[in-house]
Amino acid sequence: MERVPLETERKALKVLRICEQRQMNEQVRSICKIMAKRALSNNRLGSALSWSIRAKDAAFATLISERFLQDYCTRGSFSDLDLIDNLGPAMLLSDRLTFLGKYREFHRLYGEKKFTDAAKLLLSLMTAKIAPRSFWMTLLIDALPLLEQKEVIFSVDQTHELMFCLEELTSDNSKLQPERLAQDDDVESTKLELLRLALARNLAMAIVKEGTVEA
């Protein structure tokens, strides 16, 4: 069975079914890993992720999830949405895959204008340490449209948590990359300034709102 050439996905699936029927679990995992690596080498991320999930290969699923996130940062959108939207329990295979699934869920909630749910999920990705630290700035920038809504979305406590995350991130960056921060980085400075202004404005509005409700 191991010597059978797997020229196409159709043939791989046929061999896989035979192995599964005969409970040849090691061969099943081996076939899935081979197909996952082949798909990744051809930049077919959706197929690669699907095969790695089937192989229950957490390390490879993490690698492919990273590629999905890099692809998102480059293009500004997700590929293979059907697969990501329907990960279900499979997203628990690795922390990075969990983040990928939850981050896509945030975008879906935002697109459906469920801003309160989207804000809660976005914040939980950072405070529960699900999001990689390298992605925190992206998440904080994603929070900007929610902070700028006419209606107050983030509560006082939630705004304080966002402020803490921002300061923690900038503190880490100043320790790790002092030479980079010493440079005149207009883009990063503008992002930080916009975030701090939006957070301060939202905090003031949230205090007024919550104070009015209590009164």
Secondary structure as GFF3:
##gff-version 3
##sequence-region A 1 215
A	DSSP	alpha_helix	9	21	.	.	.	ID=ss1
A	DSSP	alpha_helix	25	41	.	.	.	ID=ss2
A	DSSP	alpha_helix	45	54	.	.	.	ID=ss3
A	DSSP	alpha_helix	58	75	.	.	.	ID=ss4
A	DSSP	alpha_helix	81	85	.	.	.	ID=ss5
A	DSSP	three_ten_helix	88	93	.	.	.	ID=ss6
A	DSSP	alpha_helix	95	111	.	.	.	ID=ss7
A	DSSP	alpha_helix	115	127	.	.	.	ID=ss8
A	DSSP	three_ten_helix	133	135	.	.	.	ID=ss9
A	DSSP	alpha_helix	136	147	.	.	.	ID=ss10
A	DSSP	alpha_helix	156	176	.	.	.	ID=ss11
A	DSSP	alpha_helix	178	182	.	.	.	ID=ss12
A	DSSP	alpha_helix	186	214	.	.	.	ID=ss13
###
